[in-house]
Amino acid sequence: MTAARLRGTAGSGSPLVVIAALTYRRPDDLAQLLPSLVAQAESVPEQVEILIVDNDPEAGAEGQVRDFGQQVRYHHAAIPGIAAARNAALDASGDADILVFIDDDERPVEGWLRDLLSTWKKFECAAVVGPVISEFGAEPEEWVRAGRFFDRRRLPTGTVTGVAATNNLLLELSAVRPLGLRFDERFGLTGGSDTLFTKQLHAAGGTIVWCDEAIVLDIVPAERATRQWVLRRAYRTGNSWILTSLALEASAAGRLRVRARLLAQGLARLAGGAGKALAGLLLRRLDLRARGMRTAARGAGLVAGIAGGVYTEYRRSA
């Protein structure tokens, strides 16, 4: 590795930690995130390197990152798609012991990195995942708030989970490398490669532990806090779930069972969601209407995936 590392006071046995932030044409977010990551790195005794993986084919973030100084390292991942960028982070981590993923539109709270590392040491696990809490750049419409579309799961610290996203995820690379795990680039434009990756890690015996103190704040722009966007995201969630579930099955018989099970679930979500939305309309309950439509959208995504439909949420116009 040629870039400088931020070193603490730990001895030679201290693990090398890489914090990888994936970015795509978000200079304002990056300008806020970079100093925050440096502060996190300087707050722990471990050796820490900050890696910015730029998925813009035109390398638009290169100048901004290099101008920031030697505290961060720039890596260009020109192949379009978030899965390719995640694999680039794996490859660029070199001889690191720990890789921590965070998104460019997130802000870690004080003690975030310390809490992730403490949980990893305490539970001796293959991965640690933390919560993501949304903050809005502009007040979302009432319908979105009533549907609680941006509420995410919270679990007690130490809870073992079988799946995680990379928006707040620590990986012990010595557990990942022997398995040959990669982010499946078939899901680069659809989303879900992190779901598949962590499912595979769990299936291979890697323990994924929740750390409820290691919070990152997700800064939601106004264009995402709309009825149309959140329903598309719910649809994509259902769609990518069936696609990743099928990818986990090696046999034709297994895939057939998955299709049958998730078709039943998808149809049940469609019917149940529509019923809840109708009840909300009759009872003048905005929360029931919004949550019903969310459930129905997820069910529609499942059913579409079983029929061969693929929703490319991250498709690019250029």
C-alpha positions in Angstrom: 0.0 0.0 0.0 1.4 3.3 -1.0 -0.9 5.7 0.9 -0.1 6.8 4.4 -1.9 5.1 7.2 -3.3 6.8 10.3 -1.6 5.0 13.1 -2.6 5.0 16.8 -0.7 3.9 19.8 -1.3 0.1 19.5 1.6 -2.3 19.2 2.7 -4.3 16.2 -0.1 -6.8 16.9 -2.8 -4.2 16.3 -5.1 -5.1 13.3 -5.0 -2.9 10.2 -8.4 -1.5 9.5 -9.6 -0.1 6.2 -12.7 2.1 6.1 -14.1 2.0 2.5 -16.6 4.6 1.4 -18.1 4.0 -2.1 -19.0 7.1 -4.0 -20.7 8.1 -7.3 -20.9 11.8 -8.2 -21.7 13.1 -4.8 -19.0 15.8 -4.1 -21.0 17.6 -1.4 -21.6 14.4 0.5 -18.0 13.4 0.2 -16.9 16.8 1.5 -18.8 16.2 4.7 -17.9 12.5 5.0 -14.1 12.8 4.6 -13.3 14.8 7.8 -15.7 12.7 9.7 -13.9 9.5 8.7 -10.6 11.0 9.6 -11.9 11.9 13.1 -13.1 8.3 13.5 -9.8 6.9 12.5 -7.9 9.1 14.9 -10.2 8.1 17.8 -9.1 4.5 18.0 -5.7 2.9 18.8 -5.8 0.6 15.8 -4.1 1.3 12.5 -6.7 2.8 10.2 -6.7 3.6 6.5 -9.4 5.5 4.7 -10.2 4.3 1.2 -12.5 6.2 -1.2 -13.8 3.9 -4.1 -15.0 6.1 -6.9 -17.5 4.3 -9.2 -17.7 7.2 -11.7 -16.3 6.1 -15.0 -15.0 9.6 -15.4 -13.2 9.5 -12.0 -14.9 12.7 -11.0 -14.0 12.4 -7.3 -10.2 11.9 -7.8 -9.2 15.5 -7.5 -11.4 16.1 -4.5 -10.0 13.1 -2.6 -6.4 13.8 -3.6 -6.7 17.4 -2.6 -7.9 16.3 0.9 -4.4 15.0 1.6 -2.5 11.9 2.4 -4.9 10.8 5.1 -7.1 9.1 2.5 -6.5 6.9 -0.5 -8.3 7.1 -3.8 -9.2 4.1 -5.9 -11.0 4.2 -9.2 -13.6 1.4 -9.9 -14.6 2.2 -13.5 -16.8 -0.8 -14.0 -20.4 0.4 -13.5 -22.4 -1.0 -10.6 -22.2 -1.1 -6.9 -21.2 -4.7 -6.8 -18.1 -4.0 -8.8 -17.3 -1.1 -6.5 -17.6 -3.3 -3.5 -15.3 -5.9 -5.0 -12.8 -3.1 -5.8 -12.8 -2.2 -2.1 -12.1 -5.9 -1.2 -9.2 -6.0 -3.7 -7.8 -2.6 -2.7 -7.8 -3.5 1.0 -4.6 -5.5 0.4 -3.2 -7.0 3.6 -5.8 -5.4 5.9 -7.3 -7.4 8.7 -10.6 -5.5 8.8 -12.7 -3.8 6.1 -15.5 -1.5 7.2 -18.1 -0.3 4.6 -20.0 2.9 4.8 -21.9 4.9 2.1 -21.0 8.3 0.9 -24.3 9.8 2.0 -24.0 8.6 5.6 -22.4 10.2 8.7 -21.1 8.0 11.5 -21.9 9.1 15.1 -19.1 9.6 17.7 -17.6 6.3 18.7 -19.0 4.4 15.6 -15.7 2.8 14.6 -14.7 2.1 18.2 -18.0 0.3 18.9 -17.8 -1.8 15.7 -14.2 -2.9 16.7 -15.1 -3.5 20.3 -18.0 -5.8 19.3 -15.8 -7.6 16.8 -13.2 -8.3 19.5 -15.8 -9.3 22.1 -17.7 -11.8 20.0 -14.8 -12.9 17.7 -17.2 -12.9 14.8 -16.8 -12.7 11.0 -18.8 -9.5 10.6 -20.5 -6.8 12.6 -23.4 -4.8 11.4 -24.8 -1.6 12.9 -28.0 0.4 12.6 -28.8 3.1 10.0 -31.0 6.0 11.1 -32.5 8.4 8.5 -32.3 12.2 8.7 -34.1 14.2 6.1 -32.7 17.0 4.0 -36.3 18.3 3.6 -39.5 17.4 5.4 -41.0 14.4 3.6 -44.6 14.3 2.7 -47.0 13.2 5.4 -47.8 9.9 3.6 -44.2 8.9 3.7 -43.9 9.6 7.4 -47.1 7.8 8.2 -45.8 4.7 6.4 -42.6 4.7 8.3 -40.7 3.8 5.1 -37.4 4.9 6.5 -37.6 3.0 9.8 -35.0 0.2 9.9 -34.5 -2.7 12.3 -32.8 -2.3 15.7 -31.5 -5.3 17.6 -29.8 -5.7 20.9 -26.0 -5.7 20.7 -24.7 -9.3 20.4 -27.7 -10.5 18.4 -26.7 -12.9 15.6 -28.2 -12.1 12.2 -28.1 -14.0 8.9 -28.1 -11.0 6.5 -26.7 -7.4 6.4 -26.2 -4.5 4.1 -22.9 -2.8 3.4 -24.0 0.7 4.5 -22.7 -0.1 8.0 -20.7 -3.3 8.0 -17.4 -4.6 9.4 -15.9 -7.6 7.8 -13.0 -9.7 9.2 -11.1 -10.4 6.0 -9.3 -13.5 7.4 -12.8 -15.0 7.6 -13.9 -13.8 4.1 -10.8 -14.5 2.0 -10.6 -18.3 2.6 -14.2 -18.6 1.4 -13.5 -16.8 -1.9 -16.5 -14.6 -1.4 -17.1 -11.8 -3.8 -20.0 -9.5 -4.5 -21.9 -10.9 -7.4 -21.7 -8.4 -10.2 -24.9 -9.7 -11.8 -26.6 -7.6 -9.1 -24.5 -4.5 -9.7 -27.5 -2.5 -11.2 -30.3 -4.2 -9.4 -29.0 -4.1 -5.8 -28.9 -7.1 -3.5 -25.2 -8.1 -3.9 -24.6 -7.3 -0.3 -27.6 -9.3 0.7 -26.3 -12.3 -1.2 -22.8 -11.8 0.1 -23.8 -11.8 3.7 -26.2 -14.7 3.2 -23.3 -16.7 1.7 -21.0 -15.7 4.6 -23.6 -16.8 7.1 -24.3 -20.1 5.3 -20.6 -20.8 5.3 -20.5 -20.6 9.1 -19.5 -16.9 9.4 -21.1 -15.3 12.4 -22.7 -11.8 11.8 -23.3 -9.9 15.0 -25.3 -6.8 15.6 -23.9 -3.7 17.4 -26.7 -1.3 18.2 -24.4 1.5 19.4 -22.5 1.8 16.1 -24.9 4.1 14.4 -24.6 5.9 11.1 -27.0 8.6 10.0 -28.4 8.3 6.5 -29.0 11.8 4.9 -32.1 11.4 2.8 -32.4 14.0 0.0 -35.7 15.5 -0.9 -36.1 13.5 -4.1 -36.0 10.2 -2.1 -38.6 11.3 0.5 -41.5 10.9 -1.9 -44.3 8.4 -2.3 -43.0 7.3 -5.8 -39.4 6.7 -4.6 -40.2 4.7 -1.5 -42.7 2.5 -3.3 -40.1 1.8 -6.0 -37.6 0.9 -3.3 -40.1 -1.5 -1.7 -40.7 -3.1 -5.0 -36.9 -3.4 -5.6 -36.5 -5.0 -2.1 -38.9 -7.7 -3.0 -37.5 -8.2 -6.4 -33.9 -8.5 -5.3 -34.8 -10.8 -2.5 -36.2 -13.5 -4.8 -33.2 -13.1 -7.2 -30.6 -13.5 -4.4 -32.6 -16.4 -2.8 -32.5 -18.2 -6.2 -28.8 -17.5 -6.6 -28.1 -19.3 -3.3 -29.7 -22.5 -4.5 -27.3 -24.8 -6.4 -29.9 -27.3 -7.6 -32.9 -27.0 -9.9 -35.1 -28.7 -7.2 -34.0 -26.2 -4.7 -34.7 -23.3 -6.9 -38.2 -24.7 -7.6 -38.9 -24.9 -3.9 -37.7 -21.3 -3.4 -40.0 -20.1 -6.3 -43.0 -21.9 -4.8 -42.4 -20.6 -1.3 -41.7 -17.0 -2.3 -44.6 -17.0 -4.9 -46.9 -17.8 -2.0 -45.4 -15.1 0.1 -45.5 -12.6 -2.7 -49.2 -13.3 -3.4 -50.0 -13.1 0.3 -48.2 -9.7 0.5 -50.1 -8.4 -2.5 -53.5 -9.5 -1.1 -52.7 -8.5 2.5 -51.2 -5.1 1.5 -54.2 -4.3 -0.8 -56.6 -5.2 2.0 -54.7 -3.0 4.5 -54.6 -0.1 2.1 -58.4 -0.4 1.5 -59.0 -0.5 5.2 -57.0 2.6 5.7 -59.0 4.3 3.0 -62.3 3.3 4.6 -61.1 4.2 8.1 -59.3 7.4 7.0 -56.1 6.0 8.4 -53.1 7.3 6.4 -50.7 5.0 8.2 -52.7 1.9 7.1 -52.9 3.1 3.6 -49.2 3.7 3.3 -48.1 0.5 5.0 -50.5 -1.5 3.0 -49.1 -0.1 -0.3 -45.6 -0.8 1.0 -46.4 -4.4 1.7 -48.2 -4.8 -1.7 -45.2 -3.2 -3.5 -42.8 -5.7 -1.9 -45.2 -8.6 -2.9 -45.3 -7.3 -6.5 -41.5 -7.3 -6.6 -41.4 -10.9 -5.4 -43.9 -12.1 -7.9 -42.2 -10.2 -10.8 -38.9 -11.7 -9.9 -40.4 -15.2 -10.0 -41.8 -14.4 -13.4 -38.3 -13.3 -14.6 -38.7 -9.5 -14.1 -35.6 -7.7 -13.0 -35.7 -4.1 -11.6 -32.5 -2.2 -12.2 -32.7 0.5 -9.5 -29.1 1.6 -10.2 -29.2 1.8 -13.9 -27.4 4.7 -15.4 -28.3 7.0 -18.2 -24.7 7.8 -19.0 
